[in-house]
Amino acid sequence: MSEFRKLALAYVGLLVLLALTVGSSFIPLGGLNASVNMAVGMAKAAVIAVAFMHIVRAEALVHLVAIAVATWLLILAGLTLIS
């Protein structure tokens, strides 16, 4: 797959996730709205990490750091949603 095609797919994926974020603001979900938007935000971060930061082709230490950062963000998101 060419580099242009990969970047185009990442761009389209980010636009779809943006549409989900905007669409969820018009639907009254109550407390679930924050969870949905947090999940969409994490999906956006994953697309950016894979497509633009080339995490898949990185060294083992970079994978370890990415996993540690993702775990820390999940802990912080969970603590935010507890209240």
Z-matrix of the N, CA and C atoms (Angstrom, degrees):
N
C 1 1.444
C 2 1.526 1 108.06
N 3 1.287 2 115.70 1 134.81
C 4 1.460 3 119.62 2 -177.46
C 5 1.533 4 110.95 3 -73.10
N 6 1.315 5 114.49 4 158.85
C 7 1.471 6 120.38 5 -179.46
C 8 1.522 7 111.14 6 -63.71
N 9 1.341 8 116.09 7 -37.64
C 10 1.459 9 119.88 8 179.60
C 11 1.529 10 110.94 9 -63.17
N 12 1.330 11 116.41 10 -40.36
C 13 1.463 12 120.04 11 -179.75
C 14 1.536 13 110.67 12 -65.57
N 15 1.331 14 116.77 13 -41.06
C 16 1.465 15 120.24 14 178.44
C 17 1.525 16 110.90 15 -61.92
N 18 1.327 17 116.15 16 -44.78
C 19 1.470 18 119.42 17 179.80
C 20 1.520 19 111.62 18 -67.21
N 21 1.331 20 116.72 19 -36.76
C 22 1.465 21 120.06 20 177.94
C 23 1.523 22 111.07 21 -65.37
N 24 1.339 23 117.24 22 -40.59
C 25 1.463 24 120.37 23 176.89
C 26 1.525 25 111.44 24 -65.48
N 27 1.324 26 116.93 25 -38.67
C 28 1.467 27 120.05 26 176.82
C 29 1.526 28 110.25 27 -63.80
N 30 1.324 29 116.52 28 -40.80
C 31 1.464 30 120.80 29 179.80
C 32 1.527 31 110.60 30 -64.05
N 33 1.314 32 116.26 31 -45.12
C 34 1.471 33 119.86 32 179.18
C 35 1.530 34 110.29 33 -64.65
N 36 1.335 35 116.55 34 -40.54
C 37 1.461 36 119.60 35 177.57
C 38 1.512 37 112.60 36 -62.14
N 39 1.326 38 116.75 37 -41.28
C 40 1.468 39 120.27 38 177.47
C 41 1.521 40 111.78 39 -66.23
N 42 1.333 41 117.02 40 -35.78
C 43 1.468 42 119.61 41 176.75
C 44 1.527 43 111.29 42 -67.17
N 45 1.334 44 117.30 43 -38.78
C 46 1.465 45 120.26 44 177.39
C 47 1.523 46 110.46 45 -64.84
N 48 1.321 47 116.65 46 -42.57
C 49 1.464 48 119.63 47 177.89
C 50 1.528 49 111.66 48 -65.65
N 51 1.324 50 116.95 49 -35.11
C 52 1.464 51 120.35 50 175.01
C 53 1.522 52 110.58 51 -63.81
N 54 1.335 53 116.39 52 -42.05
C 55 1.469 54 119.95 53 177.83
C 56 1.525 55 111.08 54 -62.87
N 57 1.335 56 117.17 55 -37.32
C 58 1.469 57 120.02 56 175.84
C 59 1.523 58 111.50 57 -64.14
N 60 1.311 59 116.78 58 -40.57
C 61 1.458 60 120.40 59 178.78
C 62 1.524 61 111.29 60 -63.54
N 63 1.316 62 116.31 61 -46.77
C 64 1.464 63 120.32 62 179.78
C 65 1.521 64 110.64 63 -66.72
N 66 1.334 65 116.54 64 -41.46
C 67 1.460 66 119.95 65 179.81
C 68 1.509 67 112.97 66 -64.54
N 69 1.321 68 117.06 67 -35.98
C 70 1.464 69 119.27 68 -179.46
C 71 1.523 70 112.28 69 -69.46
N 72 1.316 71 117.01 70 -20.87
C 73 1.470 72 118.76 71 178.52
C 74 1.527 73 111.78 72 -72.94
N 75 1.329 74 117.25 73 -20.09
C 76 1.460 75 120.45 74 179.51
C 77 1.521 76 113.03 75 -92.89
N 78 1.320 77 117.32 76 -9.04
C 79 1.459 78 121.36 77 -179.31
C 80 1.525 79 108.61 78 -102.80
N 81 1.334 80 117.98 79 122.08
C 82 1.471 81 119.46 80 -179.34
C 83 1.535 82 111.08 81 -75.97
N 84 1.309 83 116.33 82 99.48
C 85 1.458 84 121.52 83 -179.24
C 86 1.527 85 112.54 84 -104.42
N 87 1.299 86 117.24 85 -3.80
C 88 1.459 87 120.81 86 -178.79
C 89 1.519 88 111.23 87 70.86
N 90 1.328 89 116.53 88 -129.45
C 91 1.456 90 121.52 89 -179.37
C 92 1.519 91 113.38 90 -72.15
N 93 1.327 92 116.87 91 -19.22
C 94 1.464 93 120.58 92 -179.57
C 95 1.524 94 112.15 93 -72.70
N 96 1.323 95 116.76 94 -19.42
C 97 1.471 96 120.84 95 -178.47
C 98 1.526 97 111.43 96 -61.59
N 99 1.311 98 117.99 97 -40.47
C 100 1.465 99 121.14 98 178.79
C 101 1.524 100 110.84 99 -65.87
N 102 1.321 101 117.18 100 -38.68
C 103 1.463 102 120.60 101 178.88
C 104 1.519 103 111.71 102 -66.41
N 105 1.324 104 116.62 103 -41.74
C 106 1.459 105 120.96 104 178.73
C 107 1.528 106 110.19 105 -63.45
N 108 1.323 107 116.72 106 -45.75
C 109 1.463 108 119.94 107 -179.73
C 110 1.527 109 111.93 108 -66.96
N 111 1.325 110 117.97 109 -33.48
C 112 1.459 111 121.14 110 176.66
C 113 1.530 112 110.08 111 -66.92
N 114 1.321 113 117.13 112 -41.54
C 115 1.467 114 120.91 113 178.69
C 116 1.528 115 111.07 114 -65.41
N 117 1.318 116 116.91 115 -40.51
C 118 1.460 117 120.31 116 177.62
C 119 1.524 118 110.34 117 -65.86
N 120 1.313 119 117.49 118 -39.55
C 121 1.464 120 120.87 119 177.50
C 122 1.516 121 112.30 120 -63.53
N 123 1.330 122 117.01 121 -39.41
C 124 1.464 123 119.85 122 177.12
C 125 1.530 124 111.21 123 -67.78
N 126 1.333 125 116.55 124 -35.72
C 127 1.463 126 119.61 125 176.69
C 128 1.532 127 110.75 126 -65.59
N 129 1.325 128 116.90 127 -39.11
C 130 1.464 129 120.53 128 175.95
C 131 1.526 130 111.09 129 -61.71
N 132 1.316 131 116.18 130 -43.61
C 133 1.471 132 120.06 131 178.80
C 134 1.521 133 111.00 132 -63.05
N 135 1.324 134 117.25 133 -37.91
C 136 1.462 135 120.45 134 179.01
C 137 1.526 136 111.30 135 -66.75
N 138 1.324 137 117.15 136 -40.91
C 139 1.468 138 120.55 137 178.15
C 140 1.526 139 109.98 138 -62.97
N 141 1.308 140 116.88 139 -43.56
C 142 1.467 141 120.71 140 -179.92
C 143 1.524 142 110.69 141 -65.29
N 144 1.334 143 117.57 142 -41.50
C 145 1.469 144 120.37 143 -179.79
C 146 1.519 145 111.65 144 -64.85
N 147 1.306 146 117.22 145 -40.20
C 148 1.463 147 120.06 146 -177.90
C 149 1.522 148 111.63 147 -76.40
N 150 1.323 149 116.94 148 -44.29
C 151 1.461 150 120.00 149 -172.76
C 152 1.519 151 113.35 150 -81.07
N 153 1.303 152 117.60 151 -43.26
C 154 1.459 153 120.16 152 -171.93
C 155 1.524 154 113.78 153 -101.24
N 156 1.336 155 117.01 154 -29.01
C 157 1.459 156 119.77 155 -178.57
C 158 1.525 157 111.65 156 -97.16
N 159 1.323 158 117.90 157 -5.65
C 160 1.473 159 124.37 158 176.88
C 161 1.525 160 111.65 159 54.37
N 162 1.325 161 116.39 160 47.86
C 163 1.454 162 122.08 161 -179.30
C 164 1.534 163 110.95 162 -64.23
N 165 1.317 164 117.29 163 -32.46
C 166 1.463 165 120.83 164 -176.20
C 167 1.524 166 111.11 165 -63.76
N 168 1.326 167 117.88 166 -37.05
C 169 1.460 168 121.77 167 -176.46
C 170 1.530 169 113.25 168 -96.36
N 171 1.315 170 117.32 169 13.91
C 172 1.467 171 120.89 170 -175.80
C 173 1.530 172 111.31 171 -86.59
N 174 1.318 173 114.83 172 174.54
C 175 1.459 174 121.58 173 178.78
C 176 1.533 175 110.61 174 -74.36
N 177 1.325 176 115.04 175 170.86
C 178 1.463 177 120.71 176 -176.92
C 179 1.528 178 111.80 177 -64.47
N 180 1.320 179 117.23 178 -37.18
C 181 1.458 180 119.91 179 -179.92
C 182 1.532 181 111.28 180 -64.47
N 183 1.304 182 116.67 181 -37.63
C 184 1.467 183 120.26 182 177.69
C 185 1.525 184 110.20 183 -65.78
N 186 1.326 185 117.10 184 -38.79
C 187 1.467 186 120.29 185 175.88
C 188 1.526 187 110.77 186 -62.13
N 189 1.310 188 116.62 187 -42.62
C 190 1.460 189 121.39 188 179.64
C 191 1.526 190 111.27 189 -62.51
N 192 1.313 191 116.88 190 -43.64
C 193 1.463 192 120.80 191 178.91
C 194 1.535 193 110.25 192 -65.74
N 195 1.330 194 118.01 193 -40.81
C 196 1.467 195 121.11 194 179.02
C 197 1.528 196 110.78 195 -63.22
N 198 1.322 197 117.09 196 -40.09
C 199 1.467 198 120.22 197 177.79
C 200 1.524 199 110.70 198 -66.77
N 201 1.332 200 117.48 199 -40.30
C 202 1.465 201 121.08 200 178.55
C 203 1.531 202 110.67 201 -64.08
N 204 1.312 203 117.13 202 -41.97
C 205 1.469 204 120.64 203 179.25
C 206 1.524 205 110.24 204 -65.73
N 207 1.328 206 117.49 205 -43.50
C 208 1.465 207 120.37 206 178.88
C 209 1.521 208 111.28 207 -62.53
N 210 1.321 209 117.10 208 -40.30
C 211 1.462 210 120.48 209 177.56
C 212 1.524 211 111.13 210 -63.85
N 213 1.314 212 117.13 211 -43.50
C 214 1.461 213 120.88 212 179.33
C 215 1.534 214 110.87 213 -63.47
N 216 1.329 215 117.10 214 -41.45
C 217 1.463 216 119.97 215 178.19
C 218 1.520 217 111.72 216 -65.36
N 219 1.332 218 117.58 217 -37.21
C 220 1.464 219 120.06 218 176.27
C 221 1.521 220 111.37 219 -65.19
N 222 1.322 221 117.11 220 -38.70
C 223 1.467 222 120.20 221 176.63
C 224 1.526 223 110.21 222 -63.02
N 225 1.328 224 116.87 223 -46.74
C 226 1.467 225 120.19 224 179.63
C 227 1.521 226 111.83 225 -64.04
N 228 1.334 227 117.47 226 -40.11
C 229 1.462 228 120.54 227 178.27
C 230 1.516 229 110.45 228 -65.00
N 231 1.322 230 116.29 229 -41.14
C 232 1.461 231 119.40 230 178.02
C 233 1.512 232 113.00 231 -63.54
N 234 1.321 233 116.23 232 -40.60
C 235 1.463 234 119.37 233 178.01
C 236 1.528 235 111.33 234 -67.02
N 237 1.324 236 116.62 235 -33.09
C 238 1.459 237 120.20 236 177.36
C 239 1.519 238 111.86 237 -66.90
N 240 1.308 239 116.35 238 -38.68
C 241 1.468 240 120.67 239 -175.48
C 242 1.514 241 113.75 240 -84.58
N 243 1.336 242 118.24 241 -6.04
C 244 1.459 243 120.93 242 -178.40
C 245 1.530 244 111.58 243 -66.51
N 246 1.312 245 117.14 244 -40.16
C 247 1.467 246 119.63 245 -174.71
C 248 1.486 247 110.30 246 -65.75
